Amino acid sequence: MSSVRVLVGTKKGGFVITGDGARKKWQVSGPHFSGWEVYHMKGSPKDPNRIYASQTSSWFGQVIQRSDDGGKTWITPGSSPEELKTPQGWPKGESNKFVYDTSPETGKPLTTHQWYDGTQHAWEFKRVWHVEPSLTDPDTVYAGVEDAALFRSTDGGKSWQEIASLRGHGTGPKWSPGAGGMGLHTIVLDPSNPNRMYIAISAAGAFRTDDGGQSWKAINRGLKNNYLPDPTPEVGFCVHRIAFHPSRPDVLFMQLHQGGGIFRSDNAGDQWNEVNGNLPTDFGFPVDVHAHEPDTVYAIPMDPYMRVPPQGKLRVWRSRSGGNEWQPLTKGLPQENCFINVLRDAMCVDSMDPCGIYFGTTGGQVYASADGGNTWQAIASHLPGVLSVEVQTLNGAARSPRKKSPVKAAAARPSKSKKKKPVKTKGRSKR
């Protein structure tokens, strides 16, 4: 029988939650890497026992962890335990070094990027935001880092090489940090074309490669940022998340920052159309797509000023038409006095049938739905603030469209809803 494994990264460690085939009984293990921020954990589609995790600390540094037994035990590939401690016994973040590539053969010059005040600022590595294992090789894994760059390992995380063509795109000096930093947080691999990859950076925008990373194209046409002197630049967008259904890799869904909302592209990002429709706000972080219904999309709108659920009611919104027409899903979720947030990497779907939906909150709850979002249950509570949630379907089928969808999908059209004037918020959030 199939089962699921939910990988949860939090502000004070990583957790592994296992569920039975009915997704009714759950067991929580952890925290792994206790006391460290675990920005992201994700398993290999080729070998589900291979899991990568980004363990980071603004004090001690960055460590990549790897498990080869489904999260029971962990190693730091490329480093012995002794190398990770000072002579005094303090931890060191020197595993799996991430060094920007400036070599004449494969690198690009280490230039500057735009800072908060508009001045130029030197590129500095800070942490790994996202790990994305290859679809075909468990030893190949990509890492999105802050300051924004893309790295790849082909030896199971022992060593890392920057794909410097992205940083050297030519628009790098115009990239700037969002409120939580200038992180490359989204990496989406096309299962039908091994040479195609989508990435997103806050706050630069979305990019696509069609030649395996040799060159990149900014794909931000149709987006707008009213905070900028030019609201429709080539780069400068605070993209929060991108998702697609594997059977339709040209149809993308995006959650953009306040003033934008949910966007859809039907041509691999060459043109975007806003599909907010009847959503209560245009602000949120995650977006994802149903495993078997390519036009069924999930989003979690937030109040753009407090970054909590509008009216204190936690609701996941579902569109069965690829956007514009949305339905709130509330059964099992708190509908009063709920003041949490759901971050960009903290929602995912499994490939079971019915499709399961999962998300974690900054209040430490992890919610799951085993019926496509109709009903919800808390499978973990009182964890540290959740930074990321990923799920593995064990002994299960891959994500694929049903032959007959219960709802006839309709192509989404650009929304004509009246937009509220965006207001720039103050403060510097973690994410």
C-alpha positions as CSV (number, residue, x, y, z in Angstrom):
1,M,0.0,0.0,0.0
2,S,1.2,3.5,-0.7
3,S,2.1,5.9,2.1
4,V,3.4,9.4,2.4
5,R,6.3,11.1,4.0
6,V,6.1,14.8,4.8
7,L,9.3,16.7,5.2
8,V,9.0,19.9,7.3
9,G,11.7,22.5,7.7
10,T,11.3,24.9,10.6
11,K,13.1,27.7,12.4
12,K,14.5,25.3,15.0
13,G,15.1,22.0,13.1
14,G,13.7,19.5,10.6
15,F,10.8,17.1,11.1
16,V,9.7,14.0,9.2
17,I,6.0,13.1,9.4
18,T,4.9,9.7,8.1
19,G,1.4,8.8,7.2
20,D,-0.4,5.5,6.3
21,G,-2.1,4.9,3.0
22,A,-5.4,6.3,4.2
23,R,-3.6,9.4,5.5
24,K,-5.3,9.2,8.8
25,K,-2.6,8.0,11.2
26,W,0.6,10.1,11.5
27,Q,3.9,9.8,13.3
28,V,6.3,12.7,13.9
29,S,10.0,12.4,14.2
30,G,12.5,15.2,15.1
31,P,13.7,17.7,15.5
32,H,16.7,16.8,13.3
33,F,19.5,19.4,13.4
34,S,17.9,20.8,16.6
35,G,18.2,24.6,17.0
36,W,19.2,25.3,13.4
37,E,17.0,26.8,10.8
38,V,16.1,24.2,8.2
39,Y,15.1,26.3,5.2
40,H,14.2,23.4,3.0
41,M,14.1,19.5,2.8
42,K,13.3,17.5,-0.3
43,G,13.6,13.9,-1.5
44,S,14.8,12.5,-4.7
45,P,12.1,11.5,-7.2
46,K,14.4,8.7,-8.4
47,D,15.3,7.4,-4.9
48,P,12.9,8.3,-2.2
49,N,15.3,7.3,0.6
50,R,17.7,10.1,-0.6
51,I,16.7,13.4,1.1
52,Y,18.6,16.7,1.0
53,A,18.2,19.4,3.6
54,S,19.5,22.9,4.0
55,Q,20.6,23.5,7.6
56,T,21.6,27.2,8.2
57,S,22.4,29.7,10.9
58,S,23.2,33.4,10.6
59,W,25.7,32.8,13.4
60,F,27.3,29.4,12.5
61,G,26.8,29.3,8.7
62,Q,25.5,26.9,6.1
63,V,25.5,23.0,6.1
64,I,24.0,20.7,3.6
65,Q,22.7,17.5,5.1
66,R,21.8,14.2,3.3
67,S,19.9,11.1,4.3
68,D,20.1,7.8,2.4
69,D,17.5,6.0,4.6
70,G,14.4,8.2,4.4
71,G,15.4,10.6,7.1
72,K,16.3,8.1,9.8
73,T,20.0,9.1,9.8
74,W,21.9,12.0,8.3
75,I,25.4,12.8,7.0
76,T,27.2,15.9,5.9
77,P,28.5,14.8,2.4
78,G,32.0,16.0,1.8
79,S,32.8,16.7,5.5
80,S,33.6,14.5,8.5
81,P,31.9,15.3,11.8
82,E,35.3,16.5,13.1
83,E,35.6,19.1,10.4
84,L,32.3,20.7,11.4
85,K,33.5,21.7,14.9
86,T,36.1,24.2,16.1
87,P,38.8,23.1,18.5
88,Q,36.6,24.5,21.3
89,G,33.7,22.3,20.1
90,W,31.6,25.0,18.5
91,P,29.8,24.1,15.2
92,K,31.1,25.4,11.9
93,G,29.1,25.9,8.7
94,E,31.9,24.8,6.4
95,S,30.3,21.8,4.8
96,N,29.6,21.8,1.1
97,K,31.2,25.1,0.3
98,F,29.3,27.4,-2.1
99,V,31.8,29.7,-4.0
100,Y,30.7,32.0,-6.8
101,D,32.4,30.9,-10.0
102,T,34.6,33.6,-11.4
103,S,36.9,31.4,-13.5
104,P,37.6,32.3,-17.1
105,E,36.5,28.9,-18.3
106,T,33.1,28.5,-16.7
107,G,32.4,31.5,-14.5
108,K,31.3,35.1,-14.7
109,P,32.8,38.2,-13.1
110,L,31.6,38.8,-9.5
111,T,29.9,42.1,-10.1
112,T,27.4,44.0,-7.8
113,H,23.7,44.0,-7.4
114,Q,21.3,46.8,-6.3
115,W,20.9,47.4,-2.6
116,Y,17.8,48.6,-0.7
117,D,18.8,52.2,-1.0
118,G,19.5,51.9,-4.8
119,T,23.3,51.8,-4.4
120,Q,25.4,48.9,-5.7
121,H,26.3,46.1,-3.3
122,A,28.8,43.3,-3.4
123,W,27.6,39.7,-4.0
124,E,27.8,37.7,-0.7
125,F,26.8,34.1,0.0
126,K,24.5,33.8,3.0
127,R,22.5,30.6,2.9
128,V,20.7,27.9,0.7
129,W,17.0,28.7,0.4
130,H,16.0,25.8,-1.8
131,V,17.3,22.3,-2.8
132,E,15.9,20.6,-5.9
133,P,16.9,17.0,-6.6
134,S,17.2,15.9,-10.2
135,L,14.3,14.0,-11.6
136,T,16.5,11.2,-13.0
137,D,19.7,11.0,-10.8
138,P,19.7,10.9,-7.0
139,D,23.3,12.2,-6.9
140,T,22.4,15.4,-8.9
141,V,20.8,18.2,-6.9
142,Y,20.4,22.0,-7.5
143,A,20.6,24.7,-4.8
144,G,19.1,28.2,-4.9
145,V,21.1,30.5,-2.7
146,E,21.2,34.0,-1.2
147,D,22.7,36.2,-2.6
148,A,20.9,34.9,-5.7
149,A,22.7,32.2,-7.6
150,L,22.1,28.7,-8.8
151,F,24.5,25.8,-7.8
152,R,24.6,22.2,-8.9
153,S,26.1,19.1,-7.3
154,T,26.6,15.8,-9.2
155,D,28.2,13.9,-6.4
156,G,25.4,13.7,-3.9
157,G,26.1,17.1,-2.3
158,K,29.9,16.6,-1.7
159,S,30.9,19.5,-3.9
160,W,29.0,22.3,-5.6
161,Q,29.5,24.3,-8.8
162,E,27.8,27.5,-9.6
163,I,25.8,27.7,-12.9
164,A,27.3,31.2,-13.4
165,S,25.4,31.9,-16.6
166,L,22.4,32.9,-14.5
167,R,24.2,35.5,-12.4
168,G,25.9,36.7,-15.5
169,H,22.7,37.2,-17.4
170,G,23.5,40.8,-17.8
171,T,20.7,42.2,-15.6
172,G,22.4,41.2,-12.3
173,P,23.3,44.8,-11.3
174,K,19.5,45.5,-11.4
175,W,18.6,42.6,-9.1
176,S,17.7,43.7,-5.5
177,P,16.7,42.0,-2.3
178,G,13.2,41.6,-1.1
179,A,12.2,42.0,2.5
180,G,13.8,38.7,3.4
181,G,16.9,39.0,1.2
182,M,17.9,38.3,-2.4
183,G,17.2,34.6,-2.5
184,L,16.8,32.2,-5.4
185,H,13.8,30.3,-3.9
186,T,12.1,28.4,-6.7
187,I,13.6,25.8,-9.0
188,V,11.2,24.0,-11.3
189,L,12.5,21.2,-13.6
190,D,10.6,20.2,-16.8
191,P,10.1,16.4,-16.9
192,S,9.5,16.5,-20.7
193,N,12.6,18.5,-21.5
194,P,15.8,18.0,-19.5
195,N,17.3,21.2,-20.9
196,R,14.5,23.4,-19.5
197,M,14.4,24.8,-16.0
198,Y,12.5,27.7,-14.4
199,I,13.8,29.7,-11.5
200,A,12.5,32.7,-9.4
201,I,14.3,35.3,-7.4
202,S,13.1,37.8,-4.9
203,A,13.3,40.5,-6.0
204,A,14.5,40.1,-9.6
205,G,11.8,37.9,-11.2
206,A,11.5,34.7,-13.1
207,F,14.0,33.2,-15.6
208,R,14.0,30.2,-17.9
209,T,16.7,28.2,-19.6
210,D,16.1,26.0,-22.6
211,D,19.7,24.8,-23.1
212,G,20.6,23.2,-19.8
213,G,21.7,26.4,-18.2
214,Q,24.1,27.8,-20.8
215,S,21.9,30.8,-21.3
216,W,18.8,32.3,-19.5
217,K,15.8,34.4,-20.5
218,A,14.0,36.8,-18.2
219,I,10.3,35.8,-18.4
220,N,8.4,38.7,-16.7
221,R,6.4,40.2,-19.5
222,G,2.8,41.0,-18.3
223,L,3.9,41.4,-14.7
224,K,3.8,44.8,-13.0
225,N,5.5,46.4,-10.0
226,N,3.9,49.7,-9.0
227,Y,6.7,50.3,-6.5
228,L,9.2,51.0,-9.3
229,P,9.6,54.1,-11.4
230,D,9.0,51.8,-14.4
231,P,6.2,49.4,-13.3
232,T,7.0,46.9,-16.2
233,P,10.8,46.5,-16.3
234,E,12.6,43.4,-17.6
235,V,13.6,42.5,-14.1
236,G,12.7,43.8,-10.6
237,F,9.7,41.7,-9.6
238,C,9.3,40.0,-6.2
239,V,8.0,36.7,-7.4
240,H,7.0,34.5,-4.5
241,R,6.4,31.2,-6.1
242,I,6.0,29.3,-9.5
243,A,4.3,26.0,-10.1
244,F,3.1,23.8,-13.0
245,H,1.5,20.4,-13.6
246,P,4.2,18.0,-15.1
247,S,1.9,17.1,-17.9
248,R,1.6,20.8,-19.0
249,P,5.0,22.3,-18.4
250,D,4.2,25.3,-20.6
251,V,1.3,26.4,-18.3
252,L,2.7,28.1,-15.3
253,F,1.1,29.7,-12.2
254,M,2.8,32.4,-10.2
255,Q,2.2,34.1,-6.9
256,L,3.5,37.7,-7.2
257,H,4.0,40.2,-4.4
258,Q,1.3,42.7,-3.3
259,G,0.0,44.7,-6.3
260,G,0.2,41.6,-8.5
261,G,-1.4,38.4,-7.1
262,I,-1.9,35.1,-9.0
263,F,-0.7,35.1,-12.6
264,R,-0.9,32.4,-15.3
265,S,1.2,31.9,-18.4
266,D,0.2,29.5,-21.3
267,N,3.5,29.8,-23.2
268,A,6.3,28.9,-20.7
269,G,6.4,32.3,-19.1
270,D,6.7,34.4,-22.3
271,Q,3.5,36.3,-21.3
272,W,1.6,36.4,-18.0
273,N,-2.0,37.2,-17.3
274,E,-3.5,38.1,-13.9
275,V,-6.1,35.6,-12.7
276,N,-7.0,36.8,-9.2
277,G,-10.7,36.8,-9.9
278,N,-12.6,36.7,-6.6
279,L,-9.6,36.1,-4.3
280,P,-9.9,38.3,-1.1
281,T,-6.4,39.8,-1.6
282,D,-3.6,39.8,-4.1
283,F,-1.0,38.9,-1.6
284,G,0.3,35.5,-0.5
285,F,3.3,33.3,-0.8
286,P,2.6,29.7,-2.1
287,V,0.8,28.4,-5.1
288,D,0.5,24.8,-6.3
289,V,-1.4,22.5,-8.7
290,H,-3.5,19.4,-8.1
291,A,-1.6,16.2,-9.0
292,H,-4.3,14.8,-11.4
293,E,-6.2,17.9,-12.5
294,P,-3.9,20.4,-14.3
295,D,-6.5,23.2,-14.1
296,T,-7.0,22.9,-10.3
297,V,-4.8,25.4,-8.5
298,Y,-4.4,26.2,-4.8
299,A,-3.4,29.5,-3.2
300,I,-3.5,30.9,0.4
301,P,-4.2,34.7,0.3
302,M,-3.0,36.8,3.2
303,D,-3.7,40.3,4.4
304,P,-0.9,42.3,2.7
305,Y,-0.2,44.5,5.6
306,M,-0.2,42.1,8.6
307,R,0.6,39.0,6.5
308,V,-2.0,37.0,8.3
309,P,-5.3,35.4,7.0
310,P,-7.9,38.1,6.2
311,Q,-10.4,38.5,9.1
312,G,-8.4,35.9,11.1
313,K,-9.9,33.1,9.0
314,L,-7.5,30.5,7.6
315,R,-8.7,29.5,4.1
316,V,-7.1,27.7,1.2
317,W,-8.6,28.9,-2.1
318,R,-9.1,26.5,-5.0
319,S,-9.7,27.2,-8.6
320,R,-10.9,24.4,-10.9
321,S,-10.7,26.6,-14.0
322,G,-7.0,27.6,-14.0
323,G,-7.7,30.8,-12.2
324,N,-10.2,33.7,-11.9
325,E,-13.0,31.6,-10.3
326,W,-12.0,30.6,-6.8
327,Q,-13.6,28.7,-3.9
328,P,-12.6,29.0,-0.2
329,L,-11.9,25.7,1.5
330,T,-12.4,25.9,5.3
331,K,-13.6,22.6,6.8
332,G,-11.2,21.7,9.6
333,L,-9.3,25.0,9.5
334,P,-9.6,27.7,12.2
335,Q,-12.1,30.4,11.2
336,E,-11.5,32.9,14.0
337,N,-8.5,34.5,15.7
338,C,-6.0,32.9,13.4
339,F,-3.0,35.1,12.9
340,I,-0.3,33.0,11.2
341,N,1.4,33.1,7.8
342,V,2.1,30.4,5.2
343,L,5.5,30.9,3.5
344,R,6.4,30.3,-0.1
345,D,7.9,26.8,0.3
346,A,5.3,25.6,2.8
347,M,2.6,24.1,0.6
348,C,2.8,20.9,-1.6
349,V,0.7,18.1,-3.0
350,D,1.1,14.3,-3.1
351,S,0.4,12.0,-6.0
352,M,-2.1,9.8,-4.3
353,D,-5.7,9.5,-5.5
354,P,-7.5,11.5,-4.2
355,C,-4.8,14.1,-4.2
356,G,-3.4,15.2,-0.9
357,I,-2.6,18.8,-0.1
358,Y,-0.3,19.9,2.7
359,F,0.8,23.2,4.2
360,G,2.6,24.5,7.3
361,T,2.2,27.7,9.2
362,T,4.5,30.2,11.1
363,G,2.5,29.2,14.2
364,G,3.9,25.6,14.0
365,Q,0.9,23.7,12.6
366,V,1.0,21.4,9.6
367,Y,-2.3,20.7,8.0
368,A,-3.2,18.0,5.5
369,S,-6.2,17.2,3.3
370,A,-6.7,13.7,1.8
371,D,-9.5,14.8,-0.5
372,G,-8.1,17.6,-2.6
373,G,-8.8,20.3,0.0
374,N,-12.4,19.5,0.9
375,T,-11.6,18.7,4.5
376,W,-8.5,19.4,6.6
377,Q,-6.8,18.0,9.7
378,A,-3.8,19.1,11.7
379,I,-1.1,16.4,11.5
380,A,1.3,18.3,13.7
381,S,0.9,21.2,16.1
382,H,3.2,23.3,18.3
383,L,6.2,22.9,16.0
384,P,8.6,25.8,15.6
385,G,7.6,28.2,12.8
386,V,7.4,26.3,9.6
387,L,9.6,27.4,6.7
388,S,9.0,24.6,4.2
389,V,6.8,21.5,3.6
390,E,7.5,18.8,1.0
391,V,5.8,15.4,0.6
392,Q,6.9,12.1,-0.9
393,T,4.5,9.6,-2.1
394,L,6.0,6.2,-1.4
395,N,5.2,3.3,-3.7
396,G,2.8,5.6,-5.4
397,A,2.1,6.9,-8.9
398,A,3.7,10.0,-10.3
399,R,1.6,13.2,-10.8
400,S,-0.5,12.8,-13.9
401,P,-3.8,14.1,-15.3
402,R,-6.9,12.0,-14.9
403,K,-8.4,10.9,-18.2
404,K,-11.7,12.4,-17.1
405,S,-11.7,15.4,-14.9
406,P,-14.8,15.9,-12.7
407,V,-14.9,19.5,-13.8
408,K,-14.6,20.7,-17.3
409,A,-11.5,22.9,-17.4
410,A,-11.8,26.3,-19.0
411,A,-8.8,28.4,-20.1
412,A,-8.4,31.3,-17.8
413,R,-8.8,34.8,-19.1
414,P,-7.2,37.9,-17.7
415,S,-9.2,39.3,-14.8
416,K,-11.1,42.5,-15.1
417,S,-11.5,42.9,-11.4
418,K,-10.8,46.4,-10.0
419,K,-7.4,46.5,-8.3
420,K,-6.7,48.3,-5.0
421,K,-3.8,50.7,-5.0
422,P,-0.8,48.9,-3.4
423,V,0.7,50.3,-0.3
424,K,4.3,49.8,0.5
425,T,4.7,48.1,3.8
426,K,7.5,48.7,6.3
427,G,9.5,46.2,8.2
428,R,11.9,43.4,7.2
429,S,10.4,39.9,7.4
430,K,12.4,36.7,7.5
431,R,11.1,35.3,4.3
